[in-house]
């Protein structure tokens, strides 16, 4: 499976980059659509997404590099080559969350409501972005037999894509992508319920993705480690706990909680 989608002389575009970009675009469309229902200016959302993506990518890369310092200290030029993979979703989530909180505070927008609007788009972007790992032949699980993959009734191109270095591997990218896609529909459904309270959608996202990633990570062979602990599993546990606590302490406010947003002319990049 080739990593390169388009090659024109010195210019090459990888499938990884395309998957990430496609996920961002679709997430942006979904977030904008929901924000419009809440009467949030389009410029506010566009600029928020822009900064969250920029700092999210930086955060995802820094997080990954910090857990692979031995390699990147020897080859520092490789740090900027994000098209070769190496974006840790948890690092991106942390940086994106900080960006969202700061941006919403600046323009007097309820940050929790904004998270409720954003998380369905986020989990869909994660579902699409995982396919970039497939084309880069990374983020897979342990060795399995070809018969095992055929028993899952997978398309031939996925089975062959999981044939790496003479062995077949668990397509953990696919498992996560499927559960993230299901999670997207779950979050959209929860958000549409009349009795959905402020923060419920975000809480479900934290619990859903926390559970999914915890079990997916148990299959992966390239986990970022903190001693003998898989960092992704540790963070997943924290996400689940935070999500549960959010349900317990959620405020008695309806789904259509009004936002006070700064005027469009005040919202600029």
Secondary structure, DSSP 8 states (H G I E B T S, - for coil): --SEEEEETTEEEEHHHHHHHHHHHHHHHHHHHHHHHTT--HHHHHHHHHHHHHHHHHHHHHHHHHTTHHHHHH-GGGGG-GGGS---HHHHHHHHHHHHHHHHHHTT--HHHHHHHHHHHHHHHHHHHHHHHHHTT-S-BSEE-HHHHHHTT--HHHHHHTEETTEEE--HHHHHHHHHHHHHHHHHHHHHSTT-BTTHHHHHHHHHHHHHHHHHHTTBSS--EETTEEHHHHHHHHHHHHHHHHHHH--S-BTT-------GGG---
